[in-house]
Amino acid sequence: MALFPTTGAVGLLKVILRSRGLPGVGALMPMYICYRYFGLLDTRVGLTIMFMLMNLPIMMWLLYTNLRELPREILEAARMDGATVVDEFRHIVLPLSVGGIASTALVCMVWSWNESFWSLNLGASNAGTLAWLIASYSSPDGLSSEIGRAHA
C-alpha cells in the first residue's frame, strides 16, 4: 500500500486502525469459543496468535508510514538499472526500513508484554505472561502467604 499506492489505501488503513478501538470484552466470547473449538485455550501458540492479532492494526499503520517516507527516486533509479521488484525490496527497501521495522517490533513487544486481559482469560496453567503469573499469586487477603513466608 505504501510502495504501490492505490486510491483507497488510506481509507482501508483507517478502518483497520479503528478496529484497535474495539474493547477486548466485546470480543472475548467469540474469541473464547473459537479458541475452544480449535484447541488453542491455554497454549502459547494461542496467546501468540492473539497478541499478533491485537497488534496487527498498529503494526500496519507504523510500517505504512515508515515505507511511505522512502525516497521514490531511489526506487526509480533501481528500476532504470534493471532491478526487479524482488531486487528493489531486498537491496533497497529492506535496508532503508530496518529502523522502522525495529521500532515497530519494539512497540508491539511492549504492548504484548503489558497486555494482561487476554492472557488472564485465554490462559490457565500452561500459558501466560508475567501479569498472569503475578495475578496467580493473589488471594482475597492479598498476596499468598507462601510469598510472605519466603520473603520473611
N, CA and C atoms as a LAMMPS dump frame, in Angstrom:
ITEM: TIMESTEP
0
ITEM: NUMBER OF ATOMS
456
ITEM: BOX BOUNDS ff ff ff
-5.0000000000000000e+02 5.0000000000000000e+02
-5.0000000000000000e+02 5.0000000000000000e+02
-5.0000000000000000e+02 5.0000000000000000e+02
ITEM: ATOMS id mol type element x y z
1 1 1 N 0.817 -1.186 0
2 1 2 C 0 0 0
3 1 3 C 0.865 1.254 0
4 2 1 N 1.996 1.188 0.661
5 2 2 C 2.855 2.37 0.715
6 2 3 C 3.728 2.473 -0.529
7 3 1 N 4.232 1.343 -1.008
8 3 2 C 5.117 1.38 -2.162
9 3 3 C 4.36 1.477 -3.476
10 4 1 N 3.182 0.869 -3.526
11 4 2 C 2.335 0.928 -4.715
12 4 3 C 0.985 1.494 -4.301
13 5 1 N 0.885 2.823 -4.137
14 5 2 C -0.327 3.427 -3.579
15 5 3 C -1.542 3.257 -4.492
16 6 1 N -2.688 3.058 -3.862
17 6 2 C -3.969 2.996 -4.551
18 6 3 C -4.872 4.079 -3.978
19 7 1 N -6.045 4.221 -4.551
20 7 2 C -6.929 5.302 -4.109
21 7 3 C -7.507 5.047 -2.726
22 8 1 N -7.76 3.82 -2.346
23 8 2 C -8.398 3.543 -1.063
24 8 3 C -7.47 3.067 0.026
25 9 1 N -6.158 3.237 -0.142
26 9 2 C -5.198 2.698 0.832
27 9 3 C -5.344 3.366 2.189
28 10 1 N -5.434 4.682 2.222
29 10 2 C -5.524 5.39 3.5
30 10 3 C -6.853 5.085 4.185
31 11 1 N -7.937 5.005 3.407
32 11 2 C -9.235 4.65 3.99
33 11 3 C -9.228 3.261 4.59
34 12 1 N -8.599 2.303 3.906
35 12 2 C -8.5 0.945 4.433
36 12 3 C -7.677 0.92 5.713
37 13 1 N -6.589 1.678 5.747
38 13 2 C -5.767 1.73 6.958
39 13 3 C -6.536 2.346 8.128
40 14 1 N -7.351 3.343 7.85
41 14 2 C -8.147 3.946 8.918
42 14 3 C -9.172 2.96 9.466
43 15 1 N -9.783 2.166 8.601
44 15 2 C -10.739 1.148 9.056
45 15 3 C -10.024 0.103 9.903
46 16 1 N -8.843 -0.311 9.476
47 16 2 C -8.07 -1.3 10.232
48 16 3 C -7.664 -0.727 11.58
49 17 1 N -7.248 0.533 11.609
50 17 2 C -6.828 1.16 12.86
51 17 3 C -8.008 1.345 13.815
52 18 1 N -9.192 1.598 13.284
53 18 2 C -10.372 1.73 14.145
54 18 3 C -10.712 0.429 14.857
55 19 1 N -10.342 -0.697 14.269
56 19 2 C -10.612 -1.975 14.933
57 19 3 C -9.828 -2.099 16.229
58 20 1 N -8.759 -1.324 16.383
59 20 2 C -7.978 -1.33 17.632
60 20 3 C -8.79 -0.731 18.785
61 21 1 N -9.782 0.096 18.463
62 21 2 C -10.609 0.713 19.493
63 21 3 C -11.685 -0.195 20.053
64 22 1 N -11.857 -1.384 19.485
65 22 2 C -12.847 -2.332 19.995
66 22 3 C -12.415 -2.827 21.371
67 23 1 N -13.269 -2.706 22.377
68 23 2 C -12.874 -3.205 23.702
69 23 3 C -12.69 -4.723 23.68
70 24 1 N -11.718 -5.178 24.427
71 24 2 C -11.449 -6.61 24.472
72 24 3 C -12.603 -7.418 25.011
73 25 1 N -13.383 -6.837 25.911
74 25 2 C -14.527 -7.545 26.488
75 25 3 C -15.559 -7.856 25.411
76 26 1 N -15.68 -6.967 24.419
77 26 2 C -16.637 -7.195 23.347
78 26 3 C -16.252 -8.349 22.441
79 27 1 N -14.981 -8.656 22.364
80 27 2 C -14.518 -9.743 21.51
81 27 3 C -14.166 -11.002 22.291
82 28 1 N -14.322 -10.967 23.611
83 28 2 C -13.881 -12.098 24.425
84 28 3 C -14.663 -13.373 24.154
85 29 1 N -15.981 -13.307 24.165
86 29 2 C -16.779 -14.53 23.978
87 29 3 C -16.56 -15.169 22.609
88 30 1 N -16.608 -14.416 21.497
89 30 2 C -16.328 -15.066 20.216
90 30 3 C -14.923 -15.663 20.142
91 31 1 N -13.942 -14.945 20.679
92 31 2 C -12.575 -15.471 20.654
93 31 3 C -12.448 -16.709 21.539
94 32 1 N -13.099 -16.7 22.682
95 32 2 C -13.038 -17.852 23.578
96 32 3 C -13.658 -19.077 22.917
97 33 1 N -14.791 -18.886 22.251
98 33 2 C -15.451 -20.007 21.577
99 33 3 C -14.573 -20.54 20.441
100 34 1 N -13.992 -19.653 19.657
101 34 2 C -13.094 -20.079 18.575
102 34 3 C -11.867 -20.792 19.127
103 35 1 N -11.287 -20.255 20.184
104 35 2 C -10.11 -20.884 20.779
105 35 3 C -10.446 -22.259 21.339
106 36 1 N -11.595 -22.402 21.97
107 36 2 C -12 -23.703 22.495
108 36 3 C -12.218 -24.696 21.361
109 37 1 N -12.834 -24.24 20.262
110 37 2 C -13.113 -25.113 19.125
111 37 3 C -11.82 -25.604 18.476
112 38 1 N -10.836 -24.714 18.329
113 38 2 C -9.587 -25.1 17.681
114 38 3 C -8.544 -25.651 18.649
115 39 1 N -8.858 -25.741 19.934
116 39 2 C -7.929 -26.296 20.909
117 39 3 C -6.762 -25.378 21.238
118 40 1 N -6.979 -24.076 21.177
119 40 2 C -5.912 -23.121 21.44
120 40 3 C -5.964 -22.519 22.842
121 41 1 N -6.953 -22.897 23.634
122 41 2 C -7.033 -22.378 25.006
123 41 3 C -5.836 -22.866 25.811
124 42 1 N -5.257 -21.97 26.575
125 42 2 C -4.145 -22.291 27.464
126 42 3 C -2.939 -22.855 26.717
127 43 1 N -2.66 -22.305 25.547
128 43 2 C -1.457 -22.685 24.807
129 43 3 C -0.672 -21.425 24.467
130 44 1 N 0.621 -21.598 24.341
131 44 2 C 1.465 -20.458 23.966
132 44 3 C 1.185 -20.023 22.532
133 45 1 N 0.859 -20.981 21.679
134 45 2 C 0.527 -20.647 20.297
135 45 3 C -0.727 -19.78 20.263
136 46 1 N -1.714 -20.133 21.069
137 46 2 C -2.943 -19.353 21.122
138 46 3 C -2.706 -17.929 21.596
139 47 1 N -1.899 -17.758 22.628
140 47 2 C -1.593 -16.406 23.106
141 47 3 C -0.776 -15.62 22.085
142 48 1 N 0.139 -16.291 21.416
143 48 2 C 0.933 -15.615 20.396
144 48 3 C 0.049 -15.129 19.261
145 49 1 N -0.89 -15.962 18.828
146 49 2 C -1.826 -15.552 17.776
147 49 3 C -2.66 -14.368 18.245
148 50 1 N -3.123 -14.403 19.483
149 50 2 C -3.952 -13.304 19.994
150 50 3 C -3.156 -12.006 20.064
151 51 1 N -1.912 -12.076 20.526
152 51 2 C -1.094 -10.871 20.606
153 51 3 C -0.769 -10.335 19.216
154 52 1 N -0.564 -11.224 18.243
155 52 2 C -0.319 -10.767 16.88
156 52 3 C -1.561 -10.085 16.31
157 53 1 N -2.734 -10.679 16.533
158 53 2 C -3.969 -10.061 16.047
159 53 3 C -4.232 -8.728 16.735
160 54 1 N -3.903 -8.647 18.007
161 54 2 C -4.122 -7.424 18.76
162 54 3 C -3.217 -6.295 18.256
163 55 1 N -1.985 -6.622 17.878
164 55 2 C -1.023 -5.613 17.453
165 55 3 C -1.015 -5.362 15.953
166 56 1 N -1.75 -6.145 15.185
167 56 2 C -1.719 -6.006 13.736
168 56 3 C -2.128 -4.628 13.233
169 57 1 N -3.191 -3.994 13.75
170 57 2 C -3.554 -2.671 13.224
171 57 3 C -2.468 -1.616 13.419
172 58 1 N -1.902 -1.539 14.603
173 58 2 C -0.877 -0.517 14.853
174 58 3 C 0.407 -0.847 14.095
175 59 1 N 0.69 -2.144 13.947
176 59 2 C 1.869 -2.544 13.192
177 59 3 C 1.731 -2.135 11.728
178 60 1 N 0.556 -2.358 11.141
179 60 2 C 0.348 -1.973 9.745
180 60 3 C 0.458 -0.466 9.568
181 61 1 N -0.093 0.29 10.506
182 61 2 C -0.05 1.749 10.392
183 61 3 C 1.389 2.269 10.515
184 62 1 N 2.142 1.757 11.464
185 62 2 C 3.525 2.213 11.649
186 62 3 C 4.398 1.854 10.449
187 63 1 N 4.239 0.635 9.934
188 63 2 C 5.045 0.244 8.78
189 63 3 C 4.629 1.01 7.529
190 64 1 N 3.342 1.303 7.392
191 64 2 C 2.882 2.095 6.246
192 64 3 C 3.521 3.481 6.26
193 65 1 N 3.488 4.13 7.416
194 65 2 C 4.064 5.475 7.476
195 65 3 C 5.578 5.441 7.272
196 66 1 N 6.232 4.383 7.726
197 66 2 C 7.673 4.272 7.516
198 66 3 C 7.998 4.05 6.044
199 67 1 N 7.299 3.135 5.396
200 67 2 C 7.583 2.84 3.994
201 67 3 C 7.157 3.969 3.061
202 68 1 N 6.165 4.742 3.462
203 68 2 C 5.715 5.858 2.639
204 68 3 C 6.787 6.938 2.529
205 69 1 N 7.636 7.04 3.539
206 69 2 C 8.67 8.085 3.562
207 69 3 C 9.933 7.709 2.791
208 70 1 N 9.993 6.511 2.236
209 70 2 C 11.173 6.137 1.453
210 70 3 C 11.229 6.995 0.189
211 71 1 N 12.407 7.46 -0.198
212 71 2 C 12.513 8.291 -1.407
213 71 3 C 12.197 7.481 -2.672
214 72 1 N 11.265 7.957 -3.45
215 72 2 C 10.847 7.286 -4.686
216 72 3 C 11.954 7.328 -5.748
217 73 1 N 12.799 8.328 -5.683
218 73 2 C 13.844 8.465 -6.684
219 73 3 C 14.822 7.29 -6.654
220 74 1 N 15.079 6.777 -5.448
221 74 2 C 15.995 5.632 -5.335
222 74 3 C 15.383 4.408 -5.991
223 75 1 N 14.091 4.196 -5.779
224 75 2 C 13.418 3.054 -6.387
225 75 3 C 13.359 3.203 -7.909
226 76 1 N 13.123 4.418 -8.381
227 76 2 C 13.098 4.654 -9.828
228 76 3 C 14.483 4.42 -10.44
229 77 1 N 15.524 4.843 -9.743
230 77 2 C 16.886 4.62 -10.244
231 77 3 C 17.204 3.129 -10.303
232 78 1 N 16.744 2.372 -9.324
233 78 2 C 16.984 0.924 -9.336
234 78 3 C 16.245 0.28 -10.503
235 79 1 N 15.028 0.744 -10.785
236 79 2 C 14.279 0.212 -11.931
237 79 3 C 14.989 0.539 -13.242
238 80 1 N 15.525 1.729 -13.329
239 80 2 C 16.251 2.127 -14.546
240 80 3 C 17.513 1.278 -14.743
241 81 1 N 18.109 0.835 -13.62
242 81 2 C 19.302 -0.012 -13.7
243 81 3 C 18.957 -1.474 -13.956
244 82 1 N 17.644 -1.792 -14.03
245 82 2 C 17.236 -3.153 -14.364
246 82 3 C 16.906 -4.032 -13.17
247 83 1 N 16.693 -3.45 -12.021
248 83 2 C 16.364 -4.244 -10.834
249 83 3 C 14.911 -4.713 -10.904
250 84 1 N 14.683 -5.936 -10.476
251 84 2 C 13.32 -6.453 -10.397
252 84 3 C 12.688 -5.97 -9.097
253 85 1 N 11.417 -6.276 -8.909
254 85 2 C 10.734 -5.867 -7.683
255 85 3 C 11.363 -6.548 -6.47
256 86 1 N 11.742 -7.803 -6.627
257 86 2 C 12.385 -8.536 -5.526
258 86 3 C 13.74 -7.906 -5.205
259 87 1 N 14.501 -7.534 -6.231
260 87 2 C 15.798 -6.875 -6
261 87 3 C 15.608 -5.528 -5.316
262 88 1 N 14.604 -4.771 -5.732
263 88 2 C 14.321 -3.486 -5.077
264 88 3 C 14.045 -3.688 -3.603
265 89 1 N 13.206 -4.668 -3.307
266 89 2 C 12.846 -4.894 -1.912
267 89 3 C 14.052 -5.337 -1.102
268 90 1 N 14.807 -6.304 -1.644
269 90 2 C 15.911 -6.89 -0.893
270 90 3 C 17.098 -5.946 -0.723
271 91 1 N 17.408 -5.193 -1.749
272 91 2 C 18.624 -4.38 -1.701
273 91 3 C 18.381 -2.916 -1.356
274 92 1 N 17.152 -2.432 -1.477
275 92 2 C 16.897 -1.01 -1.225
276 92 3 C 15.888 -0.797 -0.112
277 93 1 N 14.702 -1.367 -0.269
278 93 2 C 13.626 -1.093 0.695
279 93 3 C 13.953 -1.671 2.065
280 94 1 N 14.363 -2.911 2.112
281 94 2 C 14.631 -3.554 3.403
282 94 3 C 15.751 -2.861 4.182
283 95 1 N 16.908 -2.58 3.584
284 95 2 C 17.934 -1.878 4.371
285 95 3 C 17.526 -0.48 4.829
286 96 1 N 16.75 0.243 4.011
287 96 2 C 16.34 1.583 4.396
288 96 3 C 15.25 1.588 5.47
289 97 1 N 14.531 0.497 5.601
290 97 2 C 13.428 0.469 6.563
291 97 3 C 13.723 -0.357 7.806
292 98 1 N 14.962 -0.718 8.034
293 98 2 C 15.315 -1.517 9.207
294 98 3 C 14.971 -0.776 10.501
295 99 1 N 15.205 0.514 10.551
296 99 2 C 14.891 1.289 11.76
297 99 3 C 13.403 1.297 12.055
298 100 1 N 12.578 1.478 11.029
299 100 2 C 11.129 1.458 11.219
300 100 3 C 10.617 0.092 11.623
301 101 1 N 11.193 -0.961 11.059
302 101 2 C 10.794 -2.322 11.424
303 101 3 C 11.184 -2.605 12.867
304 102 1 N 12.372 -2.168 13.277
305 102 2 C 12.819 -2.391 14.656
306 102 3 C 11.949 -1.626 15.652
307 103 1 N 11.624 -0.379 15.344
308 103 2 C 10.786 0.385 16.278
309 103 3 C 9.369 -0.181 16.337
310 104 1 N 8.843 -0.655 15.211
311 104 2 C 7.527 -1.286 15.207
312 104 3 C 7.549 -2.57 16.028
313 105 1 N 8.588 -3.355 15.878
314 105 2 C 8.707 -4.591 16.664
315 105 3 C 8.798 -4.282 18.149
316 106 1 N 9.516 -3.225 18.503
317 106 2 C 9.631 -2.844 19.911
318 106 3 C 8.29 -2.396 20.483
319 107 1 N 7.547 -1.585 19.737
320 107 2 C 6.227 -1.14 20.2
321 107 3 C 5.293 -2.336 20.378
322 108 1 N 5.285 -3.244 19.42
323 108 2 C 4.413 -4.422 19.523
324 108 3 C 4.817 -5.322 20.68
325 109 1 N 6.123 -5.459 20.921
326 109 2 C 6.567 -6.284 22.04
327 109 3 C 6.148 -5.675 23.378
328 110 1 N 6.284 -4.366 23.509
329 110 2 C 5.903 -3.701 24.76
330 110 3 C 4.4 -3.808 24.986
331 111 1 N 3.612 -3.628 23.937
332 111 2 C 2.158 -3.741 24.102
333 111 3 C 1.753 -5.17 24.443
334 112 1 N 2.423 -6.161 23.876
335 112 2 C 2.12 -7.552 24.228
336 112 3 C 2.564 -7.849 25.653
337 113 1 N 3.682 -7.278 26.062
338 113 2 C 4.2 -7.503 27.403
339 113 3 C 3.236 -6.938 28.447
340 114 1 N 2.655 -5.785 28.163
341 114 2 C 1.765 -5.134 29.116
342 114 3 C 0.333 -5.663 29.067
343 115 1 N 0.026 -6.5 28.114
344 115 2 C -1.344 -6.992 27.965
345 115 3 C -1.614 -8.094 28.979
346 116 1 N -2.588 -7.876 29.838
347 116 2 C -2.931 -8.905 30.813
348 116 3 C -4.326 -9.466 30.582
349 117 1 N -5.197 -8.729 29.891
350 117 2 C -6.579 -9.166 29.718
351 117 3 C -6.66 -10.505 28.985
352 118 1 N -5.99 -10.612 27.851
353 118 2 C -6.092 -11.837 27.063
354 118 3 C -5.358 -12.992 27.723
355 119 1 N -4.238 -12.729 28.357
356 119 2 C -3.516 -13.831 28.998
357 119 3 C -4.27 -14.359 30.205
358 120 1 N -5 -13.492 30.907
359 120 2 C -5.791 -13.964 32.043
360 120 3 C -7.021 -14.734 31.598
361 121 1 N -7.591 -14.388 30.446
362 121 2 C -8.819 -15.034 30
363 121 3 C -8.592 -16.229 29.083
364 122 1 N -7.5 -16.269 28.36
365 122 2 C -7.252 -17.37 27.436
366 122 3 C -6.187 -18.341 27.93
367 123 1 N -5.521 -18.019 29.012
368 123 2 C -4.517 -18.909 29.578
369 123 3 C -4.94 -19.357 30.963
370 124 1 N -4.571 -20.561 31.351
371 124 2 C -4.934 -21.053 32.677
372 124 3 C -3.7 -21.49 33.458
373 125 1 N -3.059 -22.555 33.031
374 125 2 C -1.904 -23.015 33.8
375 125 3 C -0.667 -23.243 32.93
376 126 1 N -0.852 -23.478 31.649
377 126 2 C 0.294 -23.787 30.785
378 126 3 C 0.835 -22.58 30.041
379 127 1 N 0.015 -21.579 29.824
380 127 2 C 0.448 -20.42 29.055
381 127 3 C 0.032 -19.15 29.777
382 128 1 N 0.894 -18.18 29.774
383 128 2 C 0.576 -16.907 30.408
384 128 3 C 1.764 -15.982 30.384
385 129 1 N 1.505 -14.744 30.68
386 129 2 C 2.561 -13.746 30.716
387 129 3 C 2.946 -13.474 32.165
388 130 1 N 3.832 -12.508 32.367
389 130 2 C 4.247 -12.148 33.715
390 130 3 C 3.067 -11.618 34.525
391 131 1 N 2.187 -10.853 33.88
392 131 2 C 1 -10.348 34.579
393 131 3 C 0.121 -11.491 35.054
394 132 1 N -0.007 -12.53 34.246
395 132 2 C -0.785 -13.704 34.641
396 132 3 C -0.125 -14.403 35.838
397 133 1 N 1.197 -14.498 35.823
398 133 2 C 1.913 -15.138 36.932
399 133 3 C 1.714 -14.367 38.227
400 134 1 N 1.803 -13.05 38.183
401 134 2 C 1.605 -12.24 39.376
402 134 3 C 0.167 -12.371 39.875
403 135 1 N -0.8 -12.365 38.963
404 135 2 C -2.204 -12.499 39.361
405 135 3 C -2.494 -13.869 39.951
406 136 1 N -1.737 -14.893 39.572
407 136 2 C -1.988 -16.227 40.113
408 136 3 C -1.57 -16.331 41.582
409 137 1 N -0.724 -15.429 42.056
410 137 2 C -0.31 -15.443 43.458
411 137 3 C -1.253 -14.666 44.367
412 138 1 N -2.239 -13.996 43.793
413 138 2 C -3.115 -13.177 44.633
414 138 3 C -4.187 -14.028 45.291
415 139 1 N -4.656 -13.547 46.428
416 139 2 C -5.729 -14.195 47.177
417 139 3 C -6.601 -13.085 47.77
418 140 1 N -7.718 -13.427 48.377
419 140 2 C -8.55 -12.369 48.97
420 140 3 C -7.828 -11.565 50.042
421 141 1 N -6.806 -12.15 50.673
422 141 2 C -6.064 -11.462 51.731
423 141 3 C -4.843 -10.715 51.197
424 142 1 N -4.683 -10.627 49.902
425 142 2 C -3.5 -10.011 49.308
426 142 3 C -2.689 -11.086 48.629
427 143 1 N -1.38 -10.92 48.617
428 143 2 C -0.546 -11.957 48.033
429 143 3 C -0.565 -13.182 48.937
430 144 1 N -0.371 -14.339 48.336
431 144 2 C -0.484 -15.582 49.098
432 144 3 C 0.546 -15.631 50.216
433 145 1 N 0.238 -16.41 51.219
434 145 2 C 1.085 -16.444 52.413
435 145 3 C 2.433 -17.098 52.146
436 146 1 N 2.537 -17.929 51.1
437 146 2 C 3.828 -18.552 50.802
438 146 3 C 4.862 -17.509 50.413
439 147 1 N 4.42 -16.494 49.675
440 147 2 C 5.344 -15.445 49.28
441 147 3 C 5.799 -14.666 50.5
442 148 1 N 4.852 -14.366 51.391
443 148 2 C 5.201 -13.627 52.601
444 148 3 C 6.18 -14.389 53.458
445 149 1 N 5.983 -15.705 53.601
446 149 2 C 6.909 -16.506 54.392
447 149 3 C 8.267 -16.617 53.716
448 150 1 N 8.273 -16.663 52.377
449 150 2 C 9.545 -16.785 51.657
450 150 3 C 10.374 -15.512 51.779
451 151 1 N 9.708 -14.366 51.855
452 151 2 C 10.429 -13.097 51.958
453 151 3 C 10.745 -12.705 53.409
454 152 1 N 10.21 -13.405 54.349
455 152 2 C 10.437 -13.061 55.753
456 152 3 C 11.766 -13.532 56.265
